[in-house]
Amino acid sequence: MEKYLKLMEKMDDQTRDHCIRVGELSYKIARIYNFNAPILFMMAGYLHDIGKICIPSEILLKRGKLSESEKDLISCHPYYGYRMLSQRHISPDLTVPILYHHGPVIKKICFENLPIPTNTQQQIIDILVAADQFDALSQNRIYRTAYSYMDALRIMKEENGLPDNSINMVKHAITYSDYKTG
């Protein structure tokens, strides 16, 4: 696993920092809500965008509008990460959430005959999707400035269709001042 975390060093700073924040938020949510194996949630967060190392940096770091083919290529990064880690016999409890961290859209865009998540994998996916979206919206990006805390939560619900329970988990984790590690 260390080898894959080292691959994060090959990512651009923005993607690497995003992955670290998503891993930390996913772990925090898993701990607060007493999910089993919170370390899996953290590892899924750390590695969720590992497939982006297969995308040319001139596309990932492009400041202008992406072409449709560039969007399609980027949208397949969950599959690339899933394949990369699956071929190295990493647990499906980690690889399947990476595959679905942008939701079921991956089935429509990229590939067929993909695994159906188990209950454990679905729990990780639900938290990973929420943590990923919140962090992506609440941070500055190459192509836009960060949304406020409230605007990010509103977009997650109204525009991205996340369920209230996922949004509430993020809200609770971010404002949970009594949370202690260990």
Phi, psi and omega in degrees: 000325179304323179302321182284326175294326176294330177299334179300333178296337179279349179283158172294158184304318183297315180293315180299313180296321177300314181297320178296314179296319179296319177298316180293318179293319178298317178298315181299315178298314181299321178291314181300319184265011175056040173287150176292147174052060180301338178297327176297321178296317180295314181297320177299319177295316180299322188257002189300331180255018182301331178296344179292345176291348176271355182260132179303137183297332178294338175275312181300324185257014182294131181275332181274187180291138178278145173286167179299320180292326176293318177299316179299318180297313180296322183294345179268002182300328176299322179293317180300317178295317178302311181296315182303313182282324179295320180294343179256017173062034172285145184307136174300336177295344175256318186287322182294317174299325177298318179300319187256018184290351170252018178083193184288358181303332182299324179294324182286326188267314196255303196213162177247174177058045178268157183294149173269127183295142171285174178300316179298314180298321180294322176300315180295317179301312183302316180288319180298317178300313182294314181295319179297312181295316181299313182295317180298321181283326187269004179243152173296141177239166180302325188258358178193164176274164182294147171276155175293165178308308183293318179295321178299314179296320179296316179297318179303321182278303190282320184264326183260350174073023177291143180289156182304321182296324177293317180294319179296325177297317178296312180302316181295317182292322184283331183253007185278087188287338181271000182295131178233142176281161173088000000 
